[in-house]
Amino acid sequence: MLFRSRFIKMNEIKKIFITGASGGIGSAICKKFLDKKYTLVLTASSNEKISKLKEIYGNDNFYFKVNLADSENLDICLDEIAKNHKDISVIVNNAGVTEDNLIFRMKDEQWNKVIQTNLNSNYQIIKSLLPNMLSKKYGKIIGISSIVGSTGNPGQANYVASKSGMIGLYKSIASEVAKRNINVNVISPGFISTNMTENLNDQQKQTYLSRIPMSRFGKPEDIANLVYFLATEDSSYITGQNFHVNGGMLMV
């Protein structure tokens, strides 16, 4: 009976924090969890994006304008979220930016912006929201990395460093909190149909598709479905893993 009561209690905790909520993958994640009756705590980088999120998901959810590239701004926002949303049970760090350049041409500003937004923000978010999970002895933390975090990619040393850094960060945190019933995992998408792939010309699309055994780009829902699985008790014995979703483009 004690185990059953605890199981029910954990399943009643249904509030999720998502960064990058306005992007293609972020939108699919939001819709998936809204359909599953979760309350959403969402971040976006502009007032325009916040307004669009409110139009889509309504006033029963929570919205925060935050610049992930500004560590001080992020800390202020996180203090408010940690204080007023202690019942967040799922964290999804999905936001990311690119500032591509060859390494010998890359500016410090490009390097620092990408590392702060894609990697340091994960550290800040987890460090700020984790204490509430530790006190409840329950939580799911999921980071969205990238296939290039495992393969490398010319002209993206900063982006690749941030995404590969996420993998090491999450594995280390997973080992630290496993005994507190907190699962920490990473998803590394390959080519997913978003605005980025839509902007490719036909020749570029065919070049990339030729490297994918399934001969198609993934859908944002392919990522959202795995995020949801990792957020449920069905994945309770899975932690510290990096899941590749790429149609067979990389098999490890």
PyRosetta script that sets phi, psi and omega in degrees:
from pyrosetta import init, pose_from_sequence

init()
pose = pose_from_sequence("MLFRSRFIKMNEIKKIFITGASGGIGSAICKKFLDKKYTLVLTASSNEKISKLKEIYGNDNFYFKVNLADSENLDICLDEIAKNHKDISVIVNNAGVTEDNLIFRMKDEQWNKVIQTNLNSNYQIIKSLLPNMLSKKYGKIIGISSIVGSTGNPGQANYVASKSGMIGLYKSIASEVAKRNINVNVISPGFISTNMTENLNDQQKQTYLSRIPMSRFGKPEDIANLVYFLATEDSSYITGQNFHVNGGMLMV")
pose.set_psi(1, -37.8)
pose.set_omega(1, 179.5)
pose.set_phi(2, -62.7)
pose.set_psi(2, -42.6)
pose.set_omega(2, -179.8)
pose.set_phi(3, -64.7)
pose.set_psi(3, -41.8)
pose.set_omega(3, -179.1)
pose.set_phi(4, -63.7)
pose.set_psi(4, -41.9)
pose.set_omega(4, -179.9)
pose.set_phi(5, -62.9)
pose.set_psi(5, -42.2)
pose.set_omega(5, -179.9)
pose.set_phi(6, -66.2)
pose.set_psi(6, -39.0)
pose.set_omega(6, -179.8)
pose.set_phi(7, -63.5)
pose.set_psi(7, -43.7)
pose.set_omega(7, 179.4)
pose.set_phi(8, -63.6)
pose.set_psi(8, -43.4)
pose.set_omega(8, -179.7)
pose.set_phi(9, -59.2)
pose.set_psi(9, -44.4)
pose.set_omega(9, -178.7)
pose.set_phi(10, -64.9)
pose.set_psi(10, -38.3)
pose.set_omega(10, 179.9)
pose.set_phi(11, -70.6)
pose.set_psi(11, -17.1)
pose.set_omega(11, 178.8)
pose.set_phi(12, -81.8)
pose.set_psi(12, -14.8)
pose.set_omega(12, 178.4)
pose.set_phi(13, -81.5)
pose.set_psi(13, 105.0)
pose.set_omega(13, -171.6)
pose.set_phi(14, -134.2)
pose.set_psi(14, 62.5)
pose.set_omega(14, 174.7)
pose.set_phi(15, -130.4)
pose.set_psi(15, 129.9)
pose.set_omega(15, -174.2)
pose.set_phi(16, -124.4)
pose.set_psi(16, 138.2)
pose.set_omega(16, 176.2)
pose.set_phi(17, -103.7)
pose.set_psi(17, 127.2)
pose.set_omega(17, -176.2)
pose.set_phi(18, -133.4)
pose.set_psi(18, 127.5)
pose.set_omega(18, 171.5)
pose.set_phi(19, -96.7)
pose.set_psi(19, 158.6)
pose.set_omega(19, -179.4)
pose.set_phi(20, 63.5)
pose.set_psi(20, 38.3)
pose.set_omega(20, -171.9)
pose.set_phi(21, -69.7)
pose.set_psi(21, -19.6)
pose.set_omega(21, -174.7)
pose.set_phi(22, -91.0)
pose.set_psi(22, -7.0)
pose.set_omega(22, 179.7)
pose.set_phi(23, -79.4)
pose.set_psi(23, 179.4)
pose.set_omega(23, -177.5)
pose.set_phi(24, -62.7)
pose.set_psi(24, -51.7)
pose.set_omega(24, 178.3)
pose.set_phi(25, -69.1)
pose.set_psi(25, -41.0)
pose.set_omega(25, 178.9)
pose.set_phi(26, -59.3)
pose.set_psi(26, -42.1)
pose.set_omega(26, 179.4)
pose.set_phi(27, -63.0)
pose.set_psi(27, -41.9)
pose.set_omega(27, 179.6)
pose.set_phi(28, -64.7)
pose.set_psi(28, -38.6)
pose.set_omega(28, 178.0)
pose.set_phi(29, -64.9)
pose.set_psi(29, -45.5)
pose.set_omega(29, 179.4)
pose.set_phi(30, -58.3)
pose.set_psi(30, -47.8)
pose.set_omega(30, -177.8)
pose.set_phi(31, -64.0)
pose.set_psi(31, -38.8)
pose.set_omega(31, 179.4)
pose.set_phi(32, -61.1)
pose.set_psi(32, -47.7)
pose.set_omega(32, -176.1)
pose.set_phi(33, -76.6)
pose.set_psi(33, -29.5)
pose.set_omega(33, 174.5)
pose.set_phi(34, -64.8)
pose.set_psi(34, -40.7)
pose.set_omega(34, 176.7)
pose.set_phi(35, -61.8)
pose.set_psi(35, -28.5)
pose.set_omega(35, -180.0)
pose.set_phi(36, -92.2)
pose.set_psi(36, 14.3)
pose.set_omega(36, 173.1)
pose.set_phi(37, 69.5)
pose.set_psi(37, 30.1)
pose.set_omega(37, 172.7)
pose.set_phi(38, -84.9)
pose.set_psi(38, 149.2)
pose.set_omega(38, 167.4)
pose.set_phi(39, -85.9)
pose.set_psi(39, 133.7)
pose.set_omega(39, -174.7)
pose.set_phi(40, -100.4)
pose.set_psi(40, 134.4)
pose.set_omega(40, 170.2)
pose.set_phi(41, -117.4)
pose.set_psi(41, 106.7)
pose.set_omega(41, -166.7)
pose.set_phi(42, -116.6)
pose.set_psi(42, 147.8)
pose.set_omega(42, 174.2)
pose.set_phi(43, -120.9)
pose.set_psi(43, 150.3)
pose.set_omega(43, 173.3)
pose.set_phi(44, -151.8)
pose.set_psi(44, 165.8)
pose.set_omega(44, -167.9)
pose.set_phi(45, -95.0)
pose.set_psi(45, -4.6)
pose.set_omega(45, -177.5)
pose.set_phi(46, -146.7)
pose.set_psi(46, 159.4)
pose.set_omega(46, 176.8)
pose.set_phi(47, -63.1)
pose.set_psi(47, -35.9)
pose.set_omega(47, 178.7)
pose.set_phi(48, -61.7)
pose.set_psi(48, -45.1)
pose.set_omega(48, 179.7)
pose.set_phi(49, -67.1)
pose.set_psi(49, -37.8)
pose.set_omega(49, 177.7)
pose.set_phi(50, -62.3)
pose.set_psi(50, -43.5)
pose.set_omega(50, 179.9)
pose.set_phi(51, -61.6)
pose.set_psi(51, -40.5)
pose.set_omega(51, 179.0)
pose.set_phi(52, -66.6)
pose.set_psi(52, -39.1)
pose.set_omega(52, 177.8)
pose.set_phi(53, -62.2)
pose.set_psi(53, -42.4)
pose.set_omega(53, 179.1)
pose.set_phi(54, -63.1)
pose.set_psi(54, -38.4)
pose.set_omega(54, 178.1)
pose.set_phi(55, -62.9)
pose.set_psi(55, -37.8)
pose.set_omega(55, -176.2)
pose.set_phi(56, -78.6)
pose.set_psi(56, -45.7)
pose.set_omega(56, -169.1)
pose.set_phi(57, -106.4)
pose.set_psi(57, -7.6)
pose.set_omega(57, 171.4)
pose.set_phi(58, 83.8)
pose.set_psi(58, -179.6)
pose.set_omega(58, -172.2)
pose.set_phi(59, -87.2)
pose.set_psi(59, -2.1)
pose.set_omega(59, 179.5)
pose.set_phi(60, -85.8)
pose.set_psi(60, -0.1)
pose.set_omega(60, 178.4)
pose.set_phi(61, -115.3)
pose.set_psi(61, 179.3)
pose.set_omega(61, -171.3)
pose.set_phi(62, -125.0)
pose.set_psi(62, 142.6)
pose.set_omega(62, -172.1)
pose.set_phi(63, -134.3)
pose.set_psi(63, 137.8)
pose.set_omega(63, -178.8)
pose.set_phi(64, -135.1)
pose.set_psi(64, 124.5)
pose.set_omega(64, 171.8)
pose.set_phi(65, -82.7)
pose.set_psi(65, 123.7)
pose.set_omega(65, -178.6)
pose.set_phi(66, -148.9)
pose.set_psi(66, 141.3)
pose.set_omega(66, 176.2)
pose.set_phi(67, -100.3)
pose.set_psi(67, 102.5)
pose.set_omega(67, -177.3)
pose.set_phi(68, -64.5)
pose.set_psi(68, -20.8)
pose.set_omega(68, 179.2)
pose.set_phi(69, -77.7)
pose.set_psi(69, -9.7)
pose.set_omega(69, 179.6)
pose.set_phi(70, -110.2)
pose.set_psi(70, 101.3)
pose.set_omega(70, -173.3)
pose.set_phi(71, -62.0)
pose.set_psi(71, -36.4)
pose.set_omega(71, 179.7)
pose.set_phi(72, -68.5)
pose.set_psi(72, -43.7)
pose.set_omega(72, 176.6)
pose.set_phi(73, -60.6)
pose.set_psi(73, -41.1)
pose.set_omega(73, 179.4)
pose.set_phi(74, -64.5)
pose.set_psi(74, -43.9)
pose.set_omega(74, 179.9)
pose.set_phi(75, -61.1)
pose.set_psi(75, -40.9)
pose.set_omega(75, 178.8)
pose.set_phi(76, -62.4)
pose.set_psi(76, -44.2)
pose.set_omega(76, 179.3)
pose.set_phi(77, -64.7)
pose.set_psi(77, -41.6)
pose.set_omega(77, -178.7)
pose.set_phi(78, -66.7)
pose.set_psi(78, -34.9)
pose.set_omega(78, 176.7)
pose.set_phi(79, -59.1)
pose.set_psi(79, -42.6)
pose.set_omega(79, 179.2)
pose.set_phi(80, -66.9)
pose.set_psi(80, -43.5)
pose.set_omega(80, -179.1)
pose.set_phi(81, -65.3)
pose.set_psi(81, -45.3)
pose.set_omega(81, -179.3)
pose.set_phi(82, -62.1)
pose.set_psi(82, -34.2)
pose.set_omega(82, -178.7)
pose.set_phi(83, -75.7)
pose.set_psi(83, -42.2)
pose.set_omega(83, -172.1)
pose.set_phi(84, -98.1)
pose.set_psi(84, -7.9)
pose.set_omega(84, -179.0)
pose.set_phi(85, -134.0)
pose.set_psi(85, 59.2)
pose.set_omega(85, -178.5)
pose.set_phi(86, -68.9)
pose.set_psi(86, -13.9)
pose.set_omega(86, -177.4)
pose.set_phi(87, -94.4)
pose.set_psi(87, 13.4)
pose.set_omega(87, 173.1)
pose.set_phi(88, -62.6)
pose.set_psi(88, 123.8)
pose.set_omega(88, -178.9)
pose.set_phi(89, -108.9)
pose.set_psi(89, -14.2)
pose.set_omega(89, -179.2)
pose.set_phi(90, -133.6)
pose.set_psi(90, 130.7)
pose.set_omega(90, 174.0)
pose.set_phi(91, -115.3)
pose.set_psi(91, 127.4)
pose.set_omega(91, 175.4)
pose.set_phi(92, -124.0)
pose.set_psi(92, 108.0)
pose.set_omega(92, 177.5)
pose.set_phi(93, -91.8)
pose.set_psi(93, 98.4)
pose.set_omega(93, -171.9)
pose.set_phi(94, -111.8)
pose.set_psi(94, -21.9)
pose.set_omega(94, -173.5)
pose.set_phi(95, -65.8)
pose.set_psi(95, 148.3)
pose.set_omega(95, 177.0)
pose.set_phi(96, -165.7)
pose.set_psi(96, 153.8)
pose.set_omega(96, 177.2)
pose.set_phi(97, -133.3)
pose.set_psi(97, 162.7)
pose.set_omega(97, 173.3)
pose.set_phi(98, -125.0)
pose.set_psi(98, 145.2)
pose.set_omega(98, 172.3)
pose.set_phi(99, -142.1)
pose.set_psi(99, 77.0)
pose.set_omega(99, -168.7)
pose.set_phi(100, -75.0)
pose.set_psi(100, 143.6)
pose.set_omega(100, 174.2)
pose.set_phi(101, -174.6)
pose.set_psi(101, 152.6)
pose.set_omega(101, 171.6)
pose.set_phi(102, -65.0)
pose.set_psi(102, 148.0)
pose.set_omega(102, -170.5)
pose.set_phi(103, -58.5)
pose.set_psi(103, -37.4)
pose.set_omega(103, -177.2)
pose.set_phi(104, -77.1)
pose.set_psi(104, -9.0)
pose.set_omega(104, 175.9)
pose.set_phi(105, -108.6)
pose.set_psi(105, -7.9)
pose.set_omega(105, -173.5)
pose.set_phi(106, -68.9)
pose.set_psi(106, 135.6)
pose.set_omega(106, 177.7)
pose.set_phi(107, -88.8)
pose.set_psi(107, 150.9)
pose.set_omega(107, 178.4)
pose.set_phi(108, -56.0)
pose.set_psi(108, -36.8)
pose.set_omega(108, -179.6)
pose.set_phi(109, -62.7)
pose.set_psi(109, -38.5)
pose.set_omega(109, 178.4)
pose.set_phi(110, -66.2)
pose.set_psi(110, -44.9)
pose.set_omega(110, 179.1)
pose.set_phi(111, -61.3)
pose.set_psi(111, -50.5)
pose.set_omega(111, -173.8)
pose.set_phi(112, -66.1)
pose.set_psi(112, -38.6)
pose.set_omega(112, 180.0)
pose.set_phi(113, -63.2)
pose.set_psi(113, -44.8)
pose.set_omega(113, -177.3)
pose.set_phi(114, -69.7)
pose.set_psi(114, -42.6)
pose.set_omega(114, 179.8)
pose.set_phi(115, -64.8)
pose.set_psi(115, -41.7)
pose.set_omega(115, 178.4)
pose.set_phi(116, -64.6)
pose.set_psi(116, -48.6)
pose.set_omega(116, -175.4)
pose.set_phi(117, -69.0)
pose.set_psi(117, -44.1)
pose.set_omega(117, -171.6)
pose.set_phi(118, -90.9)
pose.set_psi(118, -24.7)
pose.set_omega(118, -175.4)
pose.set_phi(119, -121.0)
pose.set_psi(119, -56.9)
pose.set_omega(119, -176.9)
pose.set_phi(120, -60.1)
pose.set_psi(120, -36.1)
pose.set_omega(120, 179.4)
pose.set_phi(121, -61.7)
pose.set_psi(121, -34.4)
pose.set_omega(121, 176.9)
pose.set_phi(122, -61.8)
pose.set_psi(122, -45.2)
pose.set_omega(122, 176.8)
pose.set_phi(123, -58.7)
pose.set_psi(123, -47.4)
pose.set_omega(123, -178.1)
pose.set_phi(124, -64.2)
pose.set_psi(124, -44.0)
pose.set_omega(124, -178.5)
pose.set_phi(125, -64.3)
pose.set_psi(125, -49.5)
pose.set_omega(125, -178.2)
pose.set_phi(126, -64.0)
pose.set_psi(126, -43.9)
pose.set_omega(126, -179.6)
pose.set_phi(127, -61.2)
pose.set_psi(127, -36.2)
pose.set_omega(127, -177.7)
pose.set_phi(128, -76.9)
pose.set_psi(128, -39.8)
pose.set_omega(128, -173.9)
pose.set_phi(129, -94.8)
pose.set_psi(129, -17.3)
pose.set_omega(129, -178.3)
pose.set_phi(130, -62.7)
pose.set_psi(130, -39.7)
pose.set_omega(130, -178.0)
pose.set_phi(131, -54.4)
pose.set_psi(131, -36.5)
pose.set_omega(131, 177.6)
pose.set_phi(132, -66.0)
pose.set_psi(132, -37.2)
pose.set_omega(132, 176.6)
pose.set_phi(133, -67.4)
pose.set_psi(133, -41.5)
pose.set_omega(133, -180.0)
pose.set_phi(134, -61.8)
pose.set_psi(134, -39.5)
pose.set_omega(134, -179.4)
pose.set_phi(135, -67.1)
pose.set_psi(135, -30.6)
pose.set_omega(135, 178.7)
pose.set_phi(136, -90.6)
pose.set_psi(136, -10.0)
pose.set_omega(136, -176.4)
pose.set_phi(137, 55.4)
pose.set_psi(137, 45.2)
pose.set_omega(137, 178.4)
pose.set_phi(138, -162.6)
pose.set_psi(138, 138.6)
pose.set_omega(138, 173.7)
pose.set_phi(139, 173.0)
pose.set_psi(139, 157.3)
pose.set_omega(139, 175.9)
pose.set_phi(140, -129.9)
pose.set_psi(140, 124.0)
pose.set_omega(140, -179.8)
pose.set_phi(141, -121.6)
pose.set_psi(141, 124.4)
pose.set_omega(141, -173.8)
pose.set_phi(142, -131.5)
pose.set_psi(142, 127.2)
pose.set_omega(142, 178.3)
pose.set_phi(143, -112.3)
pose.set_psi(143, 141.5)
pose.set_omega(143, 177.3)
pose.set_phi(144, -100.7)
pose.set_psi(144, 106.9)
pose.set_omega(144, 179.5)
pose.set_phi(145, -96.4)
pose.set_psi(145, -135.4)
pose.set_omega(145, -177.9)
pose.set_phi(146, -163.6)
pose.set_psi(146, 153.5)
pose.set_omega(146, 175.5)
pose.set_phi(147, -56.6)
pose.set_psi(147, -34.2)
pose.set_omega(147, -176.3)
pose.set_phi(148, -71.1)
pose.set_psi(148, -15.2)
pose.set_omega(148, 174.0)
pose.set_phi(149, -64.6)
pose.set_psi(149, -19.5)
pose.set_omega(149, 178.3)
pose.set_phi(150, -107.0)
pose.set_psi(150, -20.9)
pose.set_omega(150, -175.3)
pose.set_phi(151, -107.0)
pose.set_psi(151, -23.4)
pose.set_omega(151, -167.9)
pose.set_phi(152, 77.9)
pose.set_psi(152, 164.1)
pose.set_omega(152, 178.8)
pose.set_phi(153, -161.8)
pose.set_psi(153, 123.9)
pose.set_omega(153, -178.7)
pose.set_phi(154, -57.5)
pose.set_psi(154, 137.7)
pose.set_omega(154, 178.2)
pose.set_phi(155, 82.4)
pose.set_psi(155, 2.7)
pose.set_omega(155, -178.3)
pose.set_phi(156, -131.4)
pose.set_psi(156, 39.2)
pose.set_omega(156, -177.2)
pose.set_phi(157, -58.6)
pose.set_psi(157, -39.2)
pose.set_omega(157, 180.0)
pose.set_phi(158, -68.5)
pose.set_psi(158, -45.1)
pose.set_omega(158, 179.7)
pose.set_phi(159, -64.4)
pose.set_psi(159, -45.2)
pose.set_omega(159, 179.8)
pose.set_phi(160, -63.7)
pose.set_psi(160, -42.2)
pose.set_omega(160, 178.2)
pose.set_phi(161, -60.4)
pose.set_psi(161, -40.4)
pose.set_omega(161, -179.8)
pose.set_phi(162, -67.5)
pose.set_psi(162, -40.7)
pose.set_omega(162, -176.2)
pose.set_phi(163, -77.1)
pose.set_psi(163, -35.8)
pose.set_omega(163, 174.9)
pose.set_phi(164, -71.9)
pose.set_psi(164, -34.3)
pose.set_omega(164, 175.7)
pose.set_phi(165, -61.2)
pose.set_psi(165, -36.6)
pose.set_omega(165, 176.7)
pose.set_phi(166, -57.9)
pose.set_psi(166, -42.1)
pose.set_omega(166, -176.7)
pose.set_phi(167, -61.0)
pose.set_psi(167, -47.0)
pose.set_omega(167, 178.3)
pose.set_phi(168, -65.3)
pose.set_psi(168, -39.8)
pose.set_omega(168, 178.8)
pose.set_phi(169, -60.3)
pose.set_psi(169, -47.9)
pose.set_omega(169, -176.0)
pose.set_phi(170, -69.2)
pose.set_psi(170, -38.3)
pose.set_omega(170, 177.4)
pose.set_phi(171, -63.2)
pose.set_psi(171, -39.9)
pose.set_omega(171, -179.9)
pose.set_phi(172, -67.2)
pose.set_psi(172, -44.7)
pose.set_omega(172, 178.4)
pose.set_phi(173, -64.1)
pose.set_psi(173, -38.4)
pose.set_omega(173, 179.0)
pose.set_phi(174, -56.5)
pose.set_psi(174, -41.9)
pose.set_omega(174, -179.3)
pose.set_phi(175, -70.5)
pose.set_psi(175, -27.5)
pose.set_omega(175, -179.0)
pose.set_phi(176, -75.5)
pose.set_psi(176, -33.2)
pose.set_omega(176, -171.2)
pose.set_phi(177, -112.6)
pose.set_psi(177, 4.6)
pose.set_omega(177, -175.7)
pose.set_phi(178, -57.9)
pose.set_psi(178, -38.1)
pose.set_omega(178, -178.2)
pose.set_phi(179, -72.4)
pose.set_psi(179, -10.7)
pose.set_omega(179, 179.2)
pose.set_phi(180, -99.3)
pose.set_psi(180, 17.9)
pose.set_omega(180, 176.2)
pose.set_phi(181, 64.7)
pose.set_psi(181, 37.5)
pose.set_omega(181, 178.0)
pose.set_phi(182, -120.3)
pose.set_psi(182, 123.5)
pose.set_omega(182, -178.6)
pose.set_phi(183, -100.1)
pose.set_psi(183, 135.1)
pose.set_omega(183, -176.8)
pose.set_phi(184, -131.0)
pose.set_psi(184, 118.7)
pose.set_omega(184, -177.1)
pose.set_phi(185, -141.4)
pose.set_psi(185, 164.7)
pose.set_omega(185, -179.0)
pose.set_phi(186, -125.2)
pose.set_psi(186, 143.8)
pose.set_omega(186, 171.9)
pose.set_phi(187, -116.9)
pose.set_psi(187, 131.4)
pose.set_omega(187, 179.6)
pose.set_phi(188, -116.0)
pose.set_psi(188, 94.9)
pose.set_omega(188, 179.2)
pose.set_phi(189, -70.1)
pose.set_psi(189, 151.3)
pose.set_omega(189, 167.3)
pose.set_phi(190, -91.0)
pose.set_psi(190, -134.4)
pose.set_omega(190, 178.8)
pose.set_phi(191, -81.8)
pose.set_psi(191, 115.9)
pose.set_omega(191, -179.6)
pose.set_phi(192, -114.0)
pose.set_psi(192, 139.7)
pose.set_omega(192, -178.7)
pose.set_phi(193, -69.0)
pose.set_psi(193, 101.2)
pose.set_omega(193, 176.7)
pose.set_phi(194, -136.5)
pose.set_psi(194, -171.0)
pose.set_omega(194, 177.9)
pose.set_phi(195, -58.0)
pose.set_psi(195, -31.5)
pose.set_omega(195, -179.5)
pose.set_phi(196, -62.6)
pose.set_psi(196, -49.0)
pose.set_omega(196, -178.5)
pose.set_phi(197, -71.5)
pose.set_psi(197, -30.3)
pose.set_omega(197, 178.8)
pose.set_phi(198, -66.3)
pose.set_psi(198, -25.6)
pose.set_omega(198, -179.4)
pose.set_phi(199, -83.2)
pose.set_psi(199, -6.0)
pose.set_omega(199, 177.3)
pose.set_phi(200, -74.8)
pose.set_psi(200, 145.3)
pose.set_omega(200, 174.4)
pose.set_phi(201, -80.1)
pose.set_psi(201, 172.2)
pose.set_omega(201, -173.9)
pose.set_phi(202, -61.1)
pose.set_psi(202, -39.3)
pose.set_omega(202, 179.8)
pose.set_phi(203, -65.0)
pose.set_psi(203, -42.8)
pose.set_omega(203, 177.7)
pose.set_phi(204, -62.3)
pose.set_psi(204, -43.2)
pose.set_omega(204, 179.3)
pose.set_phi(205, -60.1)
pose.set_psi(205, -44.5)
pose.set_omega(205, -178.7)
pose.set_phi(206, -65.9)
pose.set_psi(206, -36.1)
pose.set_omega(206, 178.0)
pose.set_phi(207, -62.0)
pose.set_psi(207, -46.5)
pose.set_omega(207, -180.0)
pose.set_phi(208, -69.5)
pose.set_psi(208, -41.3)
pose.set_omega(208, -179.0)
pose.set_phi(209, -63.3)
pose.set_psi(209, -31.0)
pose.set_omega(209, 179.8)
pose.set_phi(210, -65.9)
pose.set_psi(210, -18.3)
pose.set_omega(210, -180.0)
pose.set_phi(211, -94.3)
pose.set_psi(211, -1.5)
pose.set_omega(211, -177.2)
pose.set_phi(212, -109.8)
pose.set_psi(212, 113.4)
pose.set_omega(212, -178.1)
pose.set_phi(213, -54.7)
pose.set_psi(213, -32.8)
pose.set_omega(213, -179.8)
pose.set_phi(214, -80.2)
pose.set_psi(214, -4.7)
pose.set_omega(214, 173.7)
pose.set_phi(215, 56.4)
pose.set_psi(215, 33.8)
pose.set_omega(215, 173.8)
pose.set_phi(216, -156.6)
pose.set_psi(216, 156.6)
pose.set_omega(216, 173.0)
pose.set_phi(217, -78.8)
pose.set_psi(217, 153.6)
pose.set_omega(217, 175.7)
pose.set_phi(218, -76.2)
pose.set_psi(218, 168.4)
pose.set_omega(218, 176.5)
pose.set_phi(219, -106.9)
pose.set_psi(219, 149.7)
pose.set_omega(219, 175.9)
pose.set_phi(220, -52.9)
pose.set_psi(220, -32.5)
pose.set_omega(220, 179.9)
pose.set_phi(221, -65.3)
pose.set_psi(221, -26.0)
pose.set_omega(221, 176.8)
pose.set_phi(222, -62.7)
pose.set_psi(222, -36.1)
pose.set_omega(222, 177.9)
pose.set_phi(223, -76.6)
pose.set_psi(223, -44.1)
pose.set_omega(223, -178.2)
pose.set_phi(224, -60.3)
pose.set_psi(224, -38.2)
pose.set_omega(224, -179.7)
pose.set_phi(225, -64.0)
pose.set_psi(225, -39.5)
pose.set_omega(225, 179.1)
pose.set_phi(226, -72.1)
pose.set_psi(226, -38.5)
pose.set_omega(226, 176.1)
pose.set_phi(227, -57.5)
pose.set_psi(227, -45.2)
pose.set_omega(227, -179.0)
pose.set_phi(228, -63.2)
pose.set_psi(228, -43.5)
pose.set_omega(228, 177.6)
pose.set_phi(229, -57.5)
pose.set_psi(229, -44.3)
pose.set_omega(229, -178.6)
pose.set_phi(230, -70.8)
pose.set_psi(230, -15.2)
pose.set_omega(230, 179.1)
pose.set_phi(231, -92.1)
pose.set_psi(231, -4.9)
pose.set_omega(231, -176.5)
pose.set_phi(232, -107.1)
pose.set_psi(232, 171.6)
pose.set_omega(232, 178.5)
pose.set_phi(233, -70.8)
pose.set_psi(233, -12.9)
pose.set_omega(233, 176.2)
pose.set_phi(234, -63.6)
pose.set_psi(234, -19.9)
pose.set_omega(234, -179.6)
pose.set_phi(235, -111.3)
pose.set_psi(235, 25.2)
pose.set_omega(235, -170.7)
pose.set_phi(236, -64.8)
pose.set_psi(236, -18.7)
pose.set_omega(236, -179.5)
pose.set_phi(237, -105.2)
pose.set_psi(237, 18.7)
pose.set_omega(237, -179.7)
pose.set_phi(238, -116.2)
pose.set_psi(238, 121.3)
pose.set_omega(238, 175.5)
pose.set_phi(239, -154.8)
pose.set_psi(239, 154.1)
pose.set_omega(239, 178.4)
pose.set_phi(240, 71.2)
pose.set_psi(240, 24.2)
pose.set_omega(240, -175.7)
pose.set_phi(241, -109.0)
pose.set_psi(241, 153.5)
pose.set_omega(241, 174.9)
pose.set_phi(242, -116.0)
pose.set_psi(242, 110.5)
pose.set_omega(242, -174.9)
pose.set_phi(243, -96.6)
pose.set_psi(243, 121.4)
pose.set_omega(243, 178.4)
pose.set_phi(244, -91.2)
pose.set_psi(244, 126.7)
pose.set_omega(244, 178.0)
pose.set_phi(245, -124.3)
pose.set_psi(245, 92.5)
pose.set_omega(245, -170.1)
pose.set_phi(246, -147.4)
pose.set_psi(246, 15.8)
pose.set_omega(246, 177.7)
pose.set_phi(247, 66.9)
pose.set_psi(247, 18.5)
pose.set_omega(247, 179.6)
pose.set_phi(248, 92.6)
pose.set_psi(248, 5.2)
pose.set_omega(248, -179.2)
pose.set_phi(249, -61.4)
pose.set_psi(249, -36.3)
pose.set_omega(249, 174.0)
pose.set_phi(250, -130.9)
pose.set_psi(250, 123.1)
pose.set_omega(250, 179.6)
pose.set_phi(251, -117.0)
pose.set_psi(251, 111.3)
pose.set_omega(251, -177.9)
pose.set_phi(252, -130.3)
pose.dump_pdb("model.pdb")
